[in-house]
């Protein structure tokens, strides 16, 4: 039995886990879901299908569809009225509480033209969604045949890959056997330019368990020390297959360089020089920056920094997550999470997950050069600290004058 007074214990998570399945048009999302939904282990999984257009095509293609499938029509999930998503999931929750339906997990299949960032933003920021549900993982399907060209020509596909926890390569078996290894290697290198920490697997691999993948729940930092440690490691890209390296700087910052290189595509594989150059340009449109501070950050400076990030990075900010050492409460780290232009309210852990008490925040952006991103965040951090210090001095001065 879990002891709620023990900070090392894992708490029971009352939130219903949500898995987001995304990927560009025709990349194999529906095929993957059909394969998973046929398994009896998925019987308590609620599938929410997001449509683009007025006809529920994906609903018709999903085999064995039932009342457990909710179709959101008339627009992308990320483009519909924000309240629609909130109302749909609130209604699902109350319907379940009334005993009319039964589910313990939700899978959202987004439109092929939708970016997952607005969905993440909704679940992080809306009090109804944040209180009832939690996004466990993002799965993105990538077509081995058309993927390189899609990544080169459609920035939305780059955003889909950038936010994934799992990247699944599909249709590899449709290539000539002799071309598969080269095609896979080129595509993996291309994906590593975009996402340095996601697990990359072939959907046709017999070792791949789609049910386990769908029902996997990523670590939640609020659920105990071990979960917080795993969550932070994943956020900072600490995986065996991540070839990135961080360079420390004297000003308490470092920035992650994507060390993977696209290389030369195998002969006969889709990926001619022009496509490869365009793909590289889109891939390098994604920038990752790790803000690491050795010293504690005053609460006022933290709030100024977050407000500045929302203002200046705006929709370019795909994802942000990390732990912050706040000077006023050194024993309890603050958890920061956000998607797009919105950073949701800070939450607090009961204790640090390990002996490392540095502030560590990872930023993933699109449309901002890596050097520009580093300079911007570094400058905003310094300005926030100086402003907070000036405000403190002014307050102390006023207090002294009042005492006189």
C-alpha positions as CSV (number, residue, x, y, z in Angstrom):
1,X,0.0,0.0,0.0
2,X,1.3,3.5,-0.9
3,X,2.2,5.7,2.0
4,X,1.2,9.3,1.1
5,X,3.6,10.7,3.7
6,X,6.6,9.0,2.1
7,X,8.1,11.3,-0.5
8,X,9.8,8.3,-2.1
9,X,6.6,6.4,-2.7
10,X,4.7,6.4,-5.9
11,X,1.3,8.1,-5.6
12,X,-1.8,6.7,-7.2
13,X,-2.5,8.8,-10.3
14,X,-6.2,9.6,-10.4
15,X,-5.9,11.1,-13.9
16,X,-7.1,9.1,-16.9
17,X,-4.1,8.6,-19.2
18,X,-4.3,9.9,-22.8
19,X,-2.2,8.7,-25.7
20,X,-2.0,11.0,-28.8
21,X,-1.5,9.2,-32.1
22,X,-0.4,11.6,-34.9
23,X,1.3,11.5,-38.2
24,X,0.9,13.0,-41.7
25,X,-1.8,12.0,-44.1
26,X,-1.5,8.3,-45.2
27,X,1.4,7.5,-42.8
28,X,-0.4,4.5,-41.3
29,X,-2.1,5.8,-38.2
30,X,-5.4,4.0,-38.8
31,X,-3.7,0.8,-39.7
32,X,-1.8,0.9,-36.4
33,X,-5.0,1.6,-34.5
34,X,-6.8,-1.2,-36.2
35,X,-4.0,-3.6,-35.2
36,X,-4.2,-2.4,-31.6
37,X,-7.9,-2.1,-31.1
38,X,-8.6,-5.7,-32.1
39,X,-6.7,-6.8,-29.0
40,X,-8.9,-7.7,-26.0
41,X,-6.5,-5.7,-23.7
42,X,-7.8,-2.5,-25.4
43,X,-11.4,-3.2,-24.5
44,X,-11.5,-0.3,-21.9
45,X,-9.7,2.1,-24.2
46,X,-11.8,5.0,-25.6
47,X,-10.8,6.0,-29.1
48,X,-11.4,9.6,-30.1
49,X,-11.0,10.2,-33.8
50,X,-10.4,13.8,-35.0
51,X,-11.5,14.5,-38.5
52,X,-10.4,17.0,-41.1
53,X,-13.4,17.9,-43.3
54,X,-17.1,17.2,-43.1
55,X,-17.1,13.4,-43.7
56,X,-15.9,10.9,-41.1
57,X,-13.6,9.0,-43.4
58,X,-11.3,7.7,-40.7
59,X,-14.3,6.5,-38.7
60,X,-15.4,4.4,-41.6
61,X,-11.9,3.0,-42.1
62,X,-11.5,2.0,-38.4
63,X,-12.5,-1.7,-38.2
64,X,-15.0,-2.9,-35.6
65,X,-16.0,0.7,-34.7
66,X,-18.4,0.9,-31.8
67,X,-20.1,3.4,-29.4
68,X,-16.6,3.7,-27.8
69,X,-15.5,5.8,-30.8
70,X,-16.2,9.6,-30.7
71,X,-15.8,11.5,-33.9
72,X,-14.9,15.2,-33.7
73,X,-16.0,16.6,-37.1
74,X,-15.7,19.9,-38.9
75,X,-12.0,20.7,-38.5
76,X,-8.7,19.7,-37.0
77,X,-8.5,19.1,-33.3
78,X,-5.9,21.9,-33.2
79,X,-8.1,24.2,-35.3
80,X,-11.5,23.7,-33.8
81,X,-13.0,26.0,-31.1
82,X,-11.0,25.4,-28.0
83,X,-14.1,24.7,-25.9
84,X,-15.1,21.7,-28.1
85,X,-12.2,19.6,-26.8
86,X,-12.9,20.6,-23.2
87,X,-16.6,19.9,-23.5
88,X,-16.1,16.6,-25.2
89,X,-13.8,15.2,-22.6
90,X,-15.8,16.7,-19.7
91,X,-18.9,15.0,-21.2
92,X,-17.0,11.7,-21.5
93,X,-15.9,11.9,-17.9
94,X,-19.4,12.5,-16.6
95,X,-20.9,9.8,-18.9
96,X,-18.4,7.4,-17.4
97,X,-19.2,8.5,-13.9
98,X,-22.9,7.9,-14.6
99,X,-22.1,4.3,-15.6
100,X,-23.1,4.7,-19.2
101,X,-19.7,3.9,-20.6
102,X,-16.5,2.4,-19.2
103,X,-13.0,3.3,-20.0
104,X,-9.7,3.7,-18.2
105,X,-7.6,5.0,-21.1
106,X,-8.1,7.4,-24.0
107,X,-6.4,7.3,-27.4
108,X,-6.7,10.4,-29.6
109,X,-6.1,10.0,-33.3
110,X,-5.4,13.4,-34.8
111,X,-5.9,14.5,-38.3
112,X,-2.9,14.1,-40.6
113,X,-2.9,17.8,-41.0
114,X,-2.9,18.6,-37.3
115,X,0.0,19.4,-35.0
116,X,-0.2,17.8,-31.6
117,X,1.1,20.9,-29.8
118,X,-2.4,22.6,-29.3
119,X,-3.7,19.3,-27.9
120,X,-0.9,19.1,-25.4
121,X,-1.5,22.8,-24.6
122,X,-5.2,22.1,-23.9
123,X,-4.5,19.2,-21.5
124,X,-1.8,21.2,-19.7
125,X,-3.6,24.5,-19.3
126,X,-7.4,23.9,-19.1
127,X,-8.4,23.2,-15.5
128,X,-11.1,20.7,-16.5
129,X,-8.8,18.6,-18.7
130,X,-5.7,19.0,-16.4
131,X,-7.8,17.9,-13.4
132,X,-9.2,14.7,-15.1
133,X,-6.8,13.6,-17.7
134,X,-3.0,13.4,-18.4
135,X,-1.2,13.0,-21.7
136,X,0.9,9.8,-21.2
137,X,2.7,9.8,-24.6
138,X,2.7,11.0,-28.2
139,X,3.1,8.5,-31.0
140,X,4.0,9.7,-34.5
141,X,3.9,7.5,-37.6
142,X,6.4,8.2,-40.4
143,X,6.0,6.7,-43.9
144,X,9.2,5.2,-45.0
145,X,8.3,5.8,-48.7
146,X,7.0,9.3,-48.6
147,X,8.4,10.4,-45.2
148,X,11.6,12.1,-46.4
149,X,9.6,14.2,-49.0
150,X,6.8,14.9,-46.5
151,X,9.3,16.2,-43.9
152,X,10.9,18.4,-46.6
153,X,7.7,19.9,-47.9
154,X,5.3,20.0,-45.0
155,X,6.4,21.8,-41.8
156,X,3.4,20.3,-39.9
157,X,5.0,16.8,-40.3
158,X,8.2,18.2,-38.7
159,X,6.2,19.4,-35.7
160,X,4.5,16.0,-35.4
161,X,7.9,14.3,-35.3
162,X,9.4,16.9,-32.9
163,X,6.9,16.3,-30.1
164,X,6.8,12.5,-30.3
165,X,7.9,10.2,-27.5
166,X,7.7,7.3,-30.0
167,X,8.4,7.5,-33.8
168,X,7.1,4.5,-35.7
169,X,8.4,3.9,-39.2
170,X,5.7,2.5,-41.4
171,X,5.6,0.9,-45.0
172,X,9.3,-0.1,-44.8
173,X,8.2,-3.6,-46.1
174,X,6.8,-1.9,-49.3
175,X,10.3,-1.0,-50.4
176,X,12.5,-3.4,-52.3
177,X,14.3,-5.6,-49.8
178,X,17.8,-4.3,-50.9
179,X,16.8,-0.7,-50.4
180,X,15.2,-1.0,-46.9
181,X,18.3,-0.8,-44.8
182,X,19.6,2.4,-46.6
183,X,16.1,4.0,-46.6
184,X,15.7,3.3,-42.9
185,X,19.2,4.7,-42.0
186,X,18.6,7.9,-44.0
187,X,15.1,8.4,-42.4
188,X,16.4,7.8,-38.9
189,X,19.2,10.3,-39.4
190,X,16.7,12.8,-40.7
191,X,14.4,12.2,-37.7
192,X,17.3,12.5,-35.3
193,X,17.8,16.1,-36.6
194,X,14.3,16.8,-35.5
195,X,13.9,14.7,-32.3
196,X,17.0,13.6,-30.5
197,X,15.3,11.6,-27.6
198,X,12.3,9.8,-29.0
199,X,12.4,6.0,-29.4
200,X,12.4,5.0,-33.1
201,X,10.9,1.6,-34.1
202,X,9.7,-0.1,-37.2
203,X,5.9,-0.8,-37.1
204,X,6.5,-4.1,-38.8
205,X,9.0,-5.3,-36.2
206,X,7.6,-8.5,-34.6
207,X,9.0,-7.3,-31.2
208,X,6.7,-4.2,-31.4
209,X,3.7,-4.5,-29.2
210,X,1.2,-1.9,-30.3
211,X,-1.1,-2.5,-27.3
212,X,1.7,-1.9,-24.8
213,X,2.8,1.1,-26.8
214,X,-0.7,2.6,-26.8
215,X,-1.3,2.0,-23.1
216,X,2.2,3.2,-22.0
217,X,2.1,6.1,-19.7
218,X,5.1,8.4,-19.5
219,X,6.5,9.3,-16.0
220,X,4.6,12.0,-14.2
221,X,6.9,14.2,-12.0
222,X,4.2,14.6,-9.4
223,X,3.9,10.9,-8.7
224,X,7.0,10.4,-6.7
225,X,10.8,10.7,-6.7
226,X,11.5,7.9,-9.2
227,X,8.8,9.2,-11.6
228,X,10.3,12.7,-11.3
229,X,13.8,11.4,-12.1
230,X,12.6,9.4,-15.1
231,X,10.5,12.4,-16.4
232,X,13.5,14.8,-16.2
233,X,15.9,12.3,-17.8
234,X,13.5,11.9,-20.7
235,X,12.9,15.7,-21.0
236,X,16.7,16.3,-21.2
237,X,17.1,13.6,-23.8
238,X,19.0,11.1,-21.6
239,X,18.5,8.0,-23.8
240,X,21.0,5.5,-25.0
241,X,20.3,6.4,-28.6
242,X,20.6,10.1,-28.1
243,X,23.9,11.2,-29.6
244,X,23.6,14.8,-28.5
245,X,26.1,16.5,-26.3
246,X,25.8,19.6,-24.1
247,X,28.5,22.1,-23.8
248,X,28.7,23.8,-20.4
249,X,29.2,27.6,-20.3
250,X,30.4,29.9,-17.6
251,X,27.1,31.7,-17.5
252,X,25.2,28.7,-16.2
253,X,23.7,27.8,-19.6
254,X,24.2,25.1,-22.1
255,X,22.7,24.3,-25.4
256,X,22.0,20.9,-27.0
257,X,23.5,20.3,-30.4
258,X,21.9,17.7,-32.5
259,X,25.0,15.6,-33.4
260,X,23.2,13.3,-35.8
261,X,23.8,14.1,-39.5
262,X,21.4,13.3,-42.3
263,X,24.2,11.7,-44.4
264,X,23.8,10.6,-48.0
265,X,20.6,8.7,-48.9
266,X,21.1,5.3,-50.5
267,X,20.9,5.1,-54.3
268,X,17.4,4.4,-55.5
269,X,15.8,5.7,-52.3
270,X,13.5,8.7,-52.3
271,X,15.8,11.4,-51.2
272,X,17.4,13.1,-54.1
273,X,19.7,16.0,-53.4
274,X,17.1,18.7,-53.7
275,X,14.7,16.8,-51.4
276,X,17.5,16.1,-48.9
277,X,18.5,19.7,-48.8
278,X,14.9,20.8,-48.2
279,X,14.4,18.1,-45.5
280,X,17.6,19.3,-43.8
281,X,16.3,22.9,-43.8
282,X,13.0,21.8,-42.2
283,X,14.7,19.6,-39.7
284,X,17.1,22.4,-38.6
285,X,14.0,24.6,-38.2
286,X,13.6,22.6,-35.0
287,X,15.8,23.9,-32.2
288,X,16.4,22.5,-28.7
289,X,18.0,24.5,-25.9
290,X,18.7,23.3,-22.4
291,X,18.8,26.0,-19.8
292,X,20.9,24.9,-16.8
293,X,21.5,27.1,-13.8
294,X,23.8,26.3,-10.9
295,X,22.3,29.0,-8.6
296,X,18.7,29.2,-7.4
297,X,16.3,31.5,-9.2
298,X,14.2,34.0,-7.1
299,X,10.5,33.4,-7.5
300,X,10.0,36.9,-8.9
301,X,12.7,36.4,-11.5
302,X,11.1,33.0,-12.5
303,X,7.7,34.6,-13.1
304,X,9.3,37.4,-15.2
305,X,11.2,34.8,-17.2
306,X,8.1,32.7,-17.9
307,X,6.1,35.8,-18.9
308,X,8.9,36.9,-21.2
309,X,9.1,33.5,-22.8
310,X,5.4,33.5,-23.6
311,X,5.6,37.0,-25.0
312,X,8.7,36.6,-27.2
313,X,8.7,32.9,-28.2
314,X,4.9,32.7,-28.6
315,X,3.7,29.9,-31.0
316,X,7.4,29.1,-31.9
317,X,7.6,27.4,-28.5
318,X,6.5,23.8,-29.2
319,X,7.3,22.3,-25.8
320,X,9.0,23.2,-22.5
321,X,9.5,21.1,-19.4
322,X,11.9,21.0,-16.5
323,X,12.6,21.5,-12.8
324,X,13.4,24.9,-11.3
325,X,15.4,25.6,-8.1
326,X,13.4,28.4,-6.6
327,X,15.4,30.4,-4.0
328,X,12.4,31.0,-1.6
329,X,11.7,27.2,-1.4
330,X,15.0,25.4,-2.0
331,X,13.8,22.0,-0.7
332,X,10.9,21.7,-3.2
333,X,11.6,22.0,-6.9
334,X,9.0,23.6,-9.2
335,X,7.8,21.7,-12.2
336,X,7.4,23.7,-15.4
337,X,5.5,22.4,-18.4
338,X,4.0,24.0,-21.4
339,X,3.2,23.8,-25.1
340,X,3.0,26.5,-27.7
341,X,2.6,30.0,-26.3
342,X,1.1,28.9,-23.0
343,X,3.0,27.8,-19.9
344,X,0.6,26.3,-17.4
345,X,0.8,27.0,-13.6
346,X,3.8,25.7,-11.7
347,X,3.4,22.6,-9.6
348,X,5.7,21.6,-6.8
349,X,7.4,18.3,-5.9
350,X,7.7,17.4,-2.2
351,X,11.5,16.9,-2.6
352,X,14.3,16.8,-5.2
353,X,14.5,13.5,-7.1
354,X,18.3,13.3,-6.5
355,X,21.2,15.3,-5.3
356,X,21.4,17.4,-8.4
357,X,19.6,20.7,-7.5
358,X,20.4,22.6,-10.6
359,X,17.6,24.3,-12.6
360,X,17.2,22.2,-15.8
361,X,14.7,23.3,-18.5
362,X,14.5,22.0,-22.0
363,X,12.9,24.2,-24.8
364,X,11.9,22.8,-28.2
365,X,11.0,25.5,-30.7
366,X,10.2,25.7,-34.4
367,X,11.1,28.6,-36.7
368,X,13.9,30.1,-34.5
369,X,17.5,29.4,-35.3
370,X,19.4,27.6,-32.6
371,X,21.9,30.4,-32.0
372,X,19.1,32.9,-31.9
373,X,17.1,30.8,-29.4
374,X,20.1,30.4,-27.1
375,X,20.8,34.2,-27.2
376,X,17.1,35.0,-26.6
377,X,16.6,32.7,-23.6
378,X,20.0,33.7,-22.1
379,X,19.1,37.4,-22.4
380,X,15.6,36.9,-21.0
381,X,17.0,35.0,-18.1
382,X,19.5,37.7,-17.2
383,X,17.0,40.5,-17.7
384,X,14.5,38.7,-15.4
385,X,17.1,38.3,-12.7
386,X,18.2,41.9,-12.8
387,X,14.6,43.2,-12.8
388,X,13.7,41.0,-9.9
389,X,16.9,42.2,-8.0
390,X,16.0,45.9,-8.8
391,X,12.4,45.3,-7.5
392,X,13.8,43.8,-4.3
393,X,16.2,46.7,-3.7
394,X,13.3,49.2,-4.3
395,X,11.1,47.3,-1.8
396,X,13.8,47.2,0.8
397,X,14.5,50.9,0.3
398,X,10.9,51.8,0.8
399,X,10.8,49.7,3.9
400,X,13.8,51.5,5.3
401,X,12.2,54.9,4.6
402,X,9.0,53.8,6.2
403,X,10.9,52.7,9.3
404,X,12.6,56.1,9.5
